[in-house]
Amino acid sequence: MDRGKLTGDVSLFLVLTLAISCIFYALILSAGPVQGLRLYITGLMWAPAVGALLTVHIRKLDLASLGWGWGENRWNLAGYLIPLGYAGIAYLIIWLTGLGGFADAKNVAQFAEMLGWKNAEPAIVVIGYVLLAATAGFVTSLATGLGEEIGWRGFLAPRMAALTGFTPSVFIVGLIWGAWHMPLLLFGDYNQGTEWWVAAPCFMVLVFSVSMIMAWLRLRSGSLWPCAILHASHNLFIQAVFTPLTGERGTATAYAIDEFGIVVPAVLIGFAIWFWLRRGQVSQPAIAS
């Protein structure tokens, strides 16, 4: 392994990704709640992919090193189910402790209006919404999450693991990945209403934990697809299913739910430790240049 060349590859990827991301940071932070905001966010989420593909082209790297192969179905299925597991546990805790309410009338009415099912029974509305989100909604979520994962896990994670080893690479990639979100968290509205000094630490714990799981899946499967699927499933179940299903129960709710409250990151720590204890099952990546 040529460490100098590998370091140069990683450095160029980070510079290009930052440069492209800054364009979309500026557009998002200056736009406010405009109709095109979703387009800007999609552009930002694809910045790491563009950075990775440009690096591969400029440095004449092997495109296959990004992990395009589909791999074994068990890892892709795991990518879909793992977020459902930790999000389900976290929100069950929230609902049972009264930190948030499950599908109260206001939430259900919003779902019914969204789906055009205003006369349907509440239980039908909830079940129908969850099923549609978990299937059709997943396709949309994958389309955006894939952009990040081509860069973070397709390109960066295996190269960082080759340079530093598995555990250090998890925290380095996690730090970069988390910092990449910070402009929107600190200066935008990427939050659920908590103060930045609560939201930022909770979010970083979540990012480091998910980084551990994704690094394990990337190296164990040899494919970026389990990570892209996990990213899509995470965004889907937390942002589009469990958080919207949760009714407010006083000011404590915002501090418990979503990626910026306490409960989801706390549950994720347990999942991350489970994967870290099995780090011996992943091998040192061989990066073809």
N, C-alpha and C positions, 0 to 999 in steps of 0.2 A: 504493500500500500504506500503510495506516494503522499505523505501527509501534507507536504507543501501544496501540492496540486489540489488535494481535497479541501484544504483550508481556503484556497483561492476560489474554488467552486462555490463553497458555502458563502464566502464573503460577497461574491458577485450576486448570488441569489438574494441575499439580504438587502444589498444596496438597490437592486432593481425592484424588489418587492416594496421597499419603503418608498421609492420614488413614485411608483404607480399608485400606491396606497394614498400618498399625500394629495394626489389629484382628487381622489374621491372623499378623503377627509374634508377637504376644502368645500367641495360641492355639498356634502351632507350637512356640515356645520353651518353653512351659510344659507341653506335652503329652507330650513324649518319644515313645517308640515305641509309640503307641496305634493302634487300628484306624482311627480317624477322621483320622489325620494326612494321608492323601492328599487328603481333602476340604478340609482347611485349605490345603494347598499349591495345590490347584486354585483355591480362593478368592483366594489371594494372586496367582496368575498372571492372574486376571481383574480384579484391582484397577485396572490401567491402562486396561482397556477401559471399566469403569464410570466411572472418572474422566474419560475422553474423552467418553463419551456424556452424562454430566451437564454437562460444560462446554459441549458443543454445545447442549444444551437451555437451560441458564441464560443463555448468551451469545447465544442465537438465531443460531447459526452454520448453515452449509449442511452437512447430514449427508453429502452426497456428497463433501465435501472430505476425508473419511477414506479415500477410495480403494477403494470397494466393488467397482468394476467388475473383472471377471475378467481383462481385458487379453489380451495375446498369449500363446499357449500356450508359446512359447519361453522366456519369462521365468519362468513357473511351473515348467517343466521344469528350468531352470537352478537355481531355488531348491531343487529336490529333489536335483539331482546335485552341486552345489558342495560341500555337507558330506561327501558320499560321497567326493569327490575329496580334500579336505584330510585327512579322517579316515583314509582308506585309505592315503595317503602316510605320514602320521604313524605309524600303527600298523605299517606294513610296516617302517619304520625301527626301531621298537621291537622287533619280532620278529627282524629280521635281525641286530641288534646284541646280542641276548640280554638287553636290558633287561626284556623280558617274554616269556613263552612263548605260542605260538599253540595254543589249544584243547587244553590238557593234559587228562589223564584226569579230574581233579576238576571242571573246567569242564563237560566233556561230560556227566558223570554228573548234574550239577545241571540241565542243559538237558533231559536224558532224563527225569528225574523230574518236572520242570515240565510237560513235554508228555505224560507218560504213555507214553513210548516206551522203557521200560527195557531191552527186548530188541533194540532196533534197533542197527545198526552205527553206530559213532561218526561216520563221514562223513555218514550219512543224518541223524543227529541235528543236526549242525552246519548242514548245508544247509537242512534243514527249518526249523530255528529262525530262521535268517537270512531265509529267504523269508517266513515268517509275520510276523516283526518288521517287515520292509521293506514289507509290505502292510497286514495287519490292524493291526499295531502302529502304523503311521503314522497311521491314523485317530484313535486315542486320543491320540497325541502332538500332532496338529493341533488337537484340541479344546481342549487346554490352551495350546499355544503361540499360538493365535489371540488369546487374551485379552490377552497381552502386546503383540502386534503391532498390534492396533487402537489401543492407546495410544501405544506407542513410535514405530512407523513410520507408522501411519495418521494419527495426530494430530500428534505432536511433531516428527518428523523433517522433514516439508516446511515446517512453520512456522519451525523453527529455521534451516533452510536459507534461507528467505526473509529472516530477520532478519540472519543472519551470513555467508551464503555457504556453499558446499558443504563445504569442508575444515574450517573451524572448527565447523560444525554437527555433523560426524561425531564430533569429540572431546567436544563439550558433551553430546550425546545419549549417547555412550558412557560418559562420566563419571557421568551421572545413572543410566543403566541399570546400570552396575557397582555404584554405591553402593547402589542399591535391593536388590541381592543380598547386600550385606555383613553385615547382621544375622544371616542364616542361616549365612554362611561363618565369621564371627568367634565367634558365640555358639551356633550350632547344629551340625548334623552334615553340612552341605553341603560335603563335602570327601572326598578319597580317602585320608586318613591322613597328609598332610604337615603341617608346622607352618604356622601362619597366615601367617608372614612369607615363606613360599615360595608357599603357595596363593594369597594375595591378589594379589601382583604377576603371577603366571602367569595368573590369571583375568582381571585387568584388561587385560593385553596381548591375550588372546583376545577380550574384549568390544570393545575399540577396533577390532580387526581385523574382527570380524563386523559391527560398526556401520558400517564403511566399505563393506563389501559390500552390506549391506542398504540403506543410504542410496542407493547407486548404483542398485540394483534398484528401489527405491521411486520415485525420480525418473525413471528411464529408462522404466519401465513405466507409471507413473501409477496403480499399483494396490498395495494392501497385501498381496495374495495371494502374490506371489513371496516376500515377507518372512516371512509366516506359514508358508508351505511350507518355507522354508529353516530357520526356527526349529524346526519340527517334525522336519525331517530331521536337523538338528544334534543335537537331544536324543536322537533315536532311535538314530542310528548310533554316537554316542560313548557315551551312557549305557546303551543297551540292547543294543548289538551288539558293538562293538569292545572296550570295557572289560571286559564280562563274558567275552569270548572270550580275554582275555589272562591267562595264569597268572603268578603271582608268581615272580620270579627274584631273591630276596634283597630287601634294603631299597631298592635302587635303583628297583624297579618303580613304587612309589608316586610317586616324583619324576619319572617319565617319562610316565605315562599320564593320560588323562582331561583335564578342563578345568583341573586344579590342578597338573599336572605341566608339564614344560618342552617336550616335543616337539610337542604339538598347537598351542600358541600360536606356537612358532617357525615351524612350517609355515604357519600362518595369516598371519603377517607377509608372507610372499611373495605370498599371494593378495591381501591388502589393497593391497599396492603395485601389483599388476597392475591392480586396479580404480581406484586413485587416478590412475595414469598415463592412464586413460581418462575422467577426470572431465569433460573437455570434451564428452563425448557426452551429458551430462545438462544439462537446462536449468533456469534459475531457476524455482522453482514459483510459480504464480499462485494464491494462496489466496483462494478465494471466501468471503466472510463473509455 
